[in-house]
């Protein structure tokens, strides 16, 4: 009977790791940053750990399978005296759907909806588990790094959870398919388009001046008097023949 309690406790621990992993990834970091600025210690510690999340995520990934193995082993040994050789089959048939539905799917689905408040409760226990599982995590990271170097691959940067291309693909979805409103998608699209103009012409893969007669001129002074600035503004509005676009080096391009 005591082994069945070990099985139940292991399943609860597996649920914790599953929920903590989802909360760590899906938490709203903007809200947590506001909490950290107001003095919330857990929020500040979470933001600090998120800059290098390999340790926390490896702990969650490692703790869940370990808990699954302990639960299955304890249940098998508990039922061996009763079911004899059929105990492994019964345990596999019962625990497999139980682990998939109640330990993995449901905790992740629930945590995803309340990730921000839940991470404030789950982060501290997750860091304690990281200390306990540190030998396993370090060994797994060393093996993975060695295998990647062996095949000539570069270790991925875990901080890039969403790339620029993935975000563009998300914005390209229909309004009902993504959790982004049309106004938000348009605003982010404008930011992407404006970032092209913030890049110096020499660093662009495509330049809007490539088909024009524009040429760089002598750099103008950085400061001008108020009268000359207003006069230049009035002149450019009236004629519209001179357009100056400043690059990152403050060099005007005259067309």
C-alpha positions in Angstrom: 0.0 0.0 0.0 2.9 2.4 0.7 4.1 1.9 -2.8 0.8 3.1 -4.2 1.2 6.3 -2.1 4.6 6.7 -3.8 2.9 6.3 -7.1 0.3 9.0 -6.3 3.0 11.4 -5.0 5.1 10.9 -8.1 2.1 11.7 -10.3 1.5 14.9 -8.3 5.2 15.8 -8.8 4.9 15.2 -12.5 1.9 17.4 -12.7 3.9 20.1 -10.9 6.8 19.9 -13.4 4.4 20.0 -16.4 2.5 23.0 -15.0 5.7 24.8 -14.0 7.2 24.4 -17.5 4.2 25.9 -19.2 4.0 28.7 -16.7 7.6 29.6 -17.1 7.3 29.9 -20.9 3.8 31.4 -21.2 4.0 34.0 -18.3 3.4 37.6 -19.3 6.8 39.2 -18.9 5.6 42.7 -19.2 3.3 42.3 -16.2 6.0 40.6 -14.3 8.4 43.4 -15.1 5.9 45.9 -13.6 5.7 43.7 -10.5 9.5 43.5 -10.3 9.8 47.3 -10.5 7.3 47.6 -7.6 9.5 45.3 -5.4 8.2 41.8 -6.1 11.1 39.5 -5.4 9.8 36.4 -7.2 9.0 38.4 -10.3 12.5 39.9 -10.3 14.1 36.4 -9.9 12.0 35.0 -12.7 13.0 37.8 -15.1 16.6 37.3 -14.2 16.4 33.5 -14.8 14.6 34.0 -18.1 17.7 35.7 -19.6 19.3 32.2 -19.4 16.4 29.7 -19.1 18.3 26.5 -19.8 18.7 25.5 -16.2 15.0 26.0 -15.3 13.6 24.4 -18.5 16.1 21.5 -18.2 14.9 20.9 -14.7 11.3 20.7 -15.7 12.0 18.5 -18.7 14.1 16.2 -16.5 11.9 16.1 -13.4 8.7 15.0 -15.3 10.1 11.8 -16.8 11.9 10.9 -13.6 8.5 11.2 -11.7 6.8 9.1 -14.4 9.4 6.3 -14.1 9.1 6.3 -10.3 5.3 6.2 -10.5 5.3 3.3 -12.9 7.9 1.3 -11.0 6.2 1.8 -7.7 2.8 0.8 -9.0 4.3 -2.3 -10.7 6.1 -3.5 -7.5 2.9 -2.8 -5.5 0.8 -5.0 -7.8 3.2 -7.8 -8.4 2.1 -9.9 -5.3 -1.5 -9.6 -6.5 -1.3 -9.8 -10.3 2.0 -11.6 -10.7 3.3 -11.4 -14.2 0.3 -9.3 -15.4 1.2 -6.4 -13.2 3.4 -4.6 -15.8 0.7 -4.8 -18.5 -2.0 -3.6 -16.1 0.1 -0.7 -14.9 1.0 0.3 -18.5 -2.6 0.2 -19.6 -3.8 2.3 -16.6 -1.0 4.8 -16.1 -0.4 5.7 -19.8 -3.7 7.5 -20.4 -3.7 8.7 -16.8 -0.3 10.4 -17.3 -1.1 11.8 -20.8 -4.5 13.3 -19.8 -4.3 14.3 -16.1 -0.5 14.8 -15.8 0.4 16.4 -19.1 -2.5 17.8 -21.1 -4.8 19.2 -18.4 -2.1 20.8 -16.2 -0.6 22.5 -19.3 -4.0 23.7 -20.6 -5.0 25.1 -17.2 -1.6 26.7 -16.6 -1.6 28.4 -20.0 -4.7 30.4 -19.0 -3.3 31.6 -15.7 0.5 31.4 -16.4 1.4 34.8 -14.9 -0.1 34.4 -11.4 0.8 30.7 -11.2 4.5 31.3 -12.0 4.7 33.5 -8.9 3.7 30.4 -6.9 5.6 27.7 -8.8 8.9 29.5 -9.5 10.4 29.0 -6.0 9.7 25.3 -5.8 11.0 24.9 -9.3 14.3 26.5 -8.3 14.5 24.1 -5.3 14.0 21.2 -7.7 16.7 22.6 -9.9 19.1 22.3 -7.0 18.1 18.7 -6.3 18.3 17.7 -10.0 21.4 19.6 -10.8 23.7 16.6 -11.3 21.2 15.1 -13.8 20.7 18.4 -15.6 24.5 19.1 -15.8 25.1 15.6 -17.2 22.3 15.9 -19.8 23.6 19.3 -20.9 27.1 18.0 -21.3 25.9 15.0 -23.3 23.8 17.1 -25.6 26.6 19.7 -26.1 29.0 16.9 -27.0 26.7 15.4 -29.5 26.0 18.7 -31.1 29.7 19.4 -31.5 30.3 15.9 -32.8 27.9 16.4 -35.7 29.1 20.0 -36.3 25.9 21.7 -35.2 25.7 24.8 -33.1 23.9 24.8 -29.8 20.7 26.8 -30.2 20.0 30.0 -28.3 17.2 29.1 -25.9 16.3 32.8 -25.4 14.8 33.1 -28.9 11.4 31.5 -28.2 9.8 33.3 -31.2 11.9 34.4 -34.2 11.1 37.4 -36.4 9.9 35.0 -39.2 7.6 33.1 -36.8 6.1 36.4 -35.6 5.5 37.5 -39.2 3.8 34.2 -39.9 1.6 34.6 -36.9 0.5 38.0 -38.0 -0.3 36.7 -41.4 -3.0 34.4 -39.9 -6.7 35.3 -40.0 -8.0 37.3 -37.1 -9.8 34.3 -35.6 -6.8 32.0 -35.9 -4.4 34.0 -33.7 -4.7 35.7 -30.4 -3.8 39.1 -32.0 -6.3 41.8 -33.0 -6.2 43.4 -36.4 -5.1 46.7 -34.9 -2.2 45.0 -33.1 -1.1 43.2 -36.2 -1.1 46.4 -38.2 0.9 48.2 -35.5 3.5 45.4 -35.4 3.6 45.4 -39.2 4.4 49.2 -39.2 7.2 48.6 -36.7 8.7 46.0 -39.0 8.5 48.3 -42.0 9.9 51.3 -40.1 12.9 49.2 -39.0 14.1 49.1 -42.6 14.5 52.9 -42.6 16.3 52.9 -39.3 19.1 50.8 -40.9 22.0 52.6 -42.6 21.9 52.4 -46.4 25.2 50.5 -46.5 23.9 47.8 -44.3 20.7 47.2 -46.2 20.2 44.2 -48.5 17.8 46.4 -50.5 18.1 50.2 -50.8 15.2 52.5 -51.8 17.8 54.7 -53.5 19.2 51.9 -55.7 17.0 53.1 -58.6 17.3 56.8 -58.0 19.9 59.5 -58.6 20.5 60.0 -54.9 24.1 60.4 -53.7 25.6 61.1 -50.3 26.7 64.7 -49.8 28.9 66.3 -47.2 27.6 65.9 -43.7 25.7 68.9 -42.5 26.2 70.3 -39.0 24.2 68.5 -36.3 22.8 71.8 -34.8 21.1 74.6 -36.6 19.5 77.8 -35.3 15.8 77.9 -34.8 15.4 80.5 -37.5 17.3 78.5 -40.1 15.4 75.3 -39.1 12.0 77.0 -39.5 13.1 78.6 -42.8 14.2 75.2 -44.1 11.0 73.7 -43.1 8.9 76.3 -44.9 11.1 75.9 -48.0 10.7 72.2 -48.1 7.0 72.4 -47.7 6.6 75.0 -50.4 8.8 73.5 -53.1 9.0 69.9 -52.2 12.1 69.6 -54.5 14.6 68.7 -51.8 14.2 65.7 -49.6 16.8 64.8 -46.9 16.9 61.4 -45.3 19.3 61.0 -42.4 21.2 57.7 -42.0 22.7 56.4 -38.8 25.9 58.4 -39.4 23.9 61.7 -39.8 24.9 61.9 -43.5 22.1 63.4 -45.7 21.0 61.8 -49.0 20.0 64.5 -51.3 17.6 63.7 -54.3 
